[in-house]
């Protein structure tokens, strides 16, 4: 009879199981999560804790690749657990909780500030837990987060290779030096998983004298955008707002595409909102924004693609590069998930491959295009 590792190898080849630790005070929720994870044979539950204190004690023995924790728990809640755990491990921590619904925005961004790599809302007021479709998305996020952190305690030795971004950057001849960019009239940024934390780190370093508008697409769950904008505003000297159709982007302002609407810029350099889907199925999508900026601004644009799963923004960054715009992809070391910037680098779309700090420096150095 084949053991579990042999059955898993048929699903994921030679790769080992992803080690998952669950932190959840409800026995019912733990049972539902166990049943859910049975749908993913490559994800192995290696430990369970009922609160943050138990989880901290369990971490060294369990050696998880990722921790999924609740927020509200007795003795030590998820927020304090994350703060303490990040001091002793680089294992990614994801929050799964009913306490992170859209109307509880403060909770979400407290957790992200503490070091959670992702926050997922569990359905409130039901006894069925996360659906199979939601589970598949959760599993893919877990896999991507673990792939993005191959150096953690439980990782196989073969995973401890030179970061792919370094190899890809050399092949694409992208520069890793902080550029002094001249003649830029608008900066466009795309981000997904890990984006809010990275945007906070970048925007908090920008001076009030930023001479160009910054226009952003951030993939985020419906209902969370306003909370993210408020959270970022508390960390940034520039004005941050949600873009409105017909407005003209102004220097010193940061704009975000609204929920469920693609944001583009027309020939009069005004915002256009469109409910259509982008090729990547994200809405708002990064590709439509980047493509329109390439068309309307050309060599006077700057495109920046940050952390995220999938490929959204890669083709758009390539369109910007083909229009002689300056283009930056975030490096692997500072990306939570390297999918989007990695895809852009592989396309030859990135003129520069930079860390979060270097991207902030490049934006801080922008001068008035006039």
N, C-alpha and C positions, 0 to 999 in steps of 0.2 A: 504493500500500500504506500502511495506517495505521501510524503509529509507536506506540511504547509508551504515550506520554502520551494519545494519542487512544483507544487501547483501554481504558486505565484510566478515562478520563472516562465511558465507558459504564457502568462499575461504580460509580463514586463521584461522578458528576456533574461539577461544575466544580472539585472539590477536587483538590489536587495529591497526588502519592504521599507516603506517609510514608517518610522516609529512615532506614534502619536500619543501624547499624554492628555487626558481629559481632566478638567477641574470643574466640578459641578456639584452643588449641594443637594439638588433634588434627585432622589432615587428614581423617580419616574423619568426625568430628563436623561439621566445616565443610561437607563434601559433603552430609551428611544434612540439615543446616540449610538449605543452599541449595535442595535438593529440596523441603523443607517449605515454604519461603517462596514457591516457585513456585505454591502453591495460593492465594496471596493477592496478586492483581495490583496492589492498591493499596499494598503494602509493598515498597519498593525497597531492596535491599542496596547501600549506597554506599561501603562500606569493610570490609576484613577485616584483623584483626591477630592475631598468634600469642601475644602476651603484653601485659602492661600497658604496658611501655615503648613498644612499637610503637603501641599504641592511643593513648597520649598524643601521640605524634608525628603520628598520622594525624588526630586530632580536628579541628584547624583547617581542614584541606583538605576533609575529608569532610562537615563541617557536618551531622551526623546530628540527627534529631529525637529518637532514642532509641538507647541502646547496650545490646546484650545481651551479657553477658560470662560466661565460665566463672570458677570460683573458683581451682582449683589450676592454675597455669601456671608455666613456668620464667622466671627473671630478675625478673619482677614479677607477683605473683598478683592475683586479682581484688579482694581487700580493699585492698591498697595502691593499686591503680589507682583504685578508687572514691574513696579519701581524697584522692588527688592531683587526680583529675579534678574533684571537687566544688569545688576551690579555683579552677578556671579556667573552669568552665561550669555552667550550670543545666540542661543536657540531662539528662533522666531516665535512670537506669542500672538495668537489670533484670539479675538474676543467673539464668543457666540452667546448672545444674551437677548432676552426680551426687553432689557433695560436700555436698548440702543435703537429704539424706534425713531422715526423722523421727528416726533415732537420732543425727543429727549436729546437734542443736539449737543448740549453741554457735556453730557456723558461721553458721547462719541469722541469729541475732540480733546477731552481730558485724557482719555485712553490713548489716543494717537500721540499726544504730547508726552505721555509717560513712556512710550516705546512700543505700543502694539503695532504690528505691521499691517493688520487688517481688522476691521470691525464688521461683523455680520449680524444682522437682526434676525433673531428667531421669531416665528409667528407668535403673537400674543393671544391669549384667550382661547387656545385650542389644546387638545390632548393628543394630537397626532404628530406634533413635532415638525421638523423640516421635511418637505416633500421630496420625492425622488429626483425631480428636476432641479430643485434647489440643492439637493445633495450632490448631484453631478457637478454643478458649478462650484460648490464648496470643495469637492475632491480635487478639481482641477486647480483651484487656487492654492490648496495645500501642497499639491505636487510642485507647482510653479515656485512657491515660496521656499520649499526645501531645495529645489534645484538651484535657486539663487543663493543659497548659503551652503556650498559644499564643504566649507572648512569647519563646520560645527562638530561637536563631540562625537556623535554617532556615525559620522560619514565614513564611507569606505575609502581606503587609502588611494584607490585609483581616481577618486573624485578630486583629490588635492593637486590638481594641475594648475598651470598658469591660467589666469582668467581668460575666458574666450575673447573678451573685449580687447585685450592687449594683442592677441594674435590677429583678430579681425582688423583692428586699427592699423596694424602694420601692413596687412594685405591691401587695405583700401588707401593707404598713405595718408590717413587722417592725422592731423596734428594734435598733440596733447598739451601744447603750450597755450597759456591764456592769451587770447587775441586782443589787440587794440583795434576795435571795429570803427570804421569811419563811414559817414554818409548814410547811416541807418535812419529810416523814418518810422519804422514800426517793428516791434518784436512780437512773434507769435509762438506760443508754448502749448505743447500737448502732453498730457500725463494721464496715467491710470492708477493701478495699484501702487501704493507708496507715494503717490503724487502729493497729497495734502501736506505730509511731513516735509517733503523735499521743497515744495513751494514755500512753506513757512521759513525754512532755512535760507532760501534764496531771497525772498522778499524782505525779510527782516534786515538784510544787509544793504538794501538799496537806499540811496539818499533821496531826500525830498526833491532834489533838483533833477531827477531822472527826466531826460529831455524828449523821450519818445513814449507813445502809448504801448502798453503790453496787453495782448489779447490772448486769452487762454481757453482751452477745452480741457476739462477734467472729467474723466469717467467717474461717476459717483452715483450711489443709489438715489432713486427719486425721493425728493423731500429733504435731502441732506444738504443741498447746495447753499441755501441761505445761511445755515449754521456754519458751513465751512467758510463762507465769505466773511461772516462776523468774526470768526476765530482768526482768520488770516489778518483781518483789519486790525485786530488788537496787537498784532506783531509787526505791523508794517506802517511806515510813515506816509506811503502813497495812498491815494483814494482807491478803494477796491469796490467794484459794483458789478451787477449783472447787466449785460448788454441789452439794449432795447433797439428794436428795428427803427432804422432811419437816423439813429445817432451817428455822429462823426467821432471816431476815437481821438481823444485828446492826450497830449503829453502829460506825464505825471499821474496818469490814471491806469489802473489795471482792470480789465474787463473779463468776465466769464460768460461763456455760452450758457443760456438757461436750460433747465430740465427739458428733455425731449425735443429740443430744437437745434438743428444745425445752424451754426453761425458762420456767415461768409461776409465778404466786403465787396461792394459793387464798384462800378467804374467811377462813381462820384465819391468813392472812399467813405461810404456810409455802411452801417451794419444792415445785413439782411438776415432774417430768421426764417428757417424753412423746416417744416415738420418731417421732411423726407428722411429716409435712412441713408447712411453712408455705406460704401461697399463693405466695410468691416462689421456692419450691423449695429455699431454703436451709434447712439443719437443722444447728445451731440457727438459728432465724429471729428477726429483731428484732421483726417485727410481733406474734407471739404474746406475747412478753414485754411489749411496750408496751401491748397491749390488756388484758392481765390487770392490769397496774399501774394503768391508767386505771380499771378496774372496782373494784379493791380500795382504791385510795388517793385517786382523784379529785383534788381541788384540793390535796391534800397531797403530790403527786408532782412530780418534775422529770424531764422526758424530754430526752435529748440525742442527736442523730443526727449522726454524724461521717462522714468520707470513705468512699466506696465506690461501686462500680459498681451500676447497676440502681436498683430502687425499694424494696427491703426496708426497712421502718421508716417509710416515708412515711405509709402508711395508719395505722400504729400511733401515730405522732406526732400525726396528726390526731385520733385517738380520745382521746389525752391532752388535746389542746387543747380538744376538745368537752367534756371532763370538768372543765374549768377548771384543769387542771394547768399549771405553767410549762413551756414548751417552747423548746428551743434547737436550731438547725441550724448546723453549722459553715459559715463563709463560704468562698467559692470560692478566695480568695487563699491560704488555709492548708490547703485540702483537697488531697490527692494526686489524688483523682478526685471530682468534684463531683456525681456522679449521684444518690446517695441523699439528701444534704441538699438538693440542687437540686430534686428531686422533691417533697420535703416542703414547701419554700418555695412552690413552684408551687401546692400544694394549700391554701395558707393555714394550714399546720400549725405554723409557726414563730412564736412570740411574739418571739424574739430571733434574730438572725443574727450570730454572733460568731466571732472568730479563736480559734485554739488557746489563746493567752495569755489572752484574755478569758474563755474557758470555764473555765480553771484558776482565774482570779480569782473568778468567780461561785461555783464549788464551794468555794473557800477561805473565802468569806464566809458560807457556810451556818451558821445558828445552830440550837441545839437546838430542836426543835419544841414542847417542853413549856414 
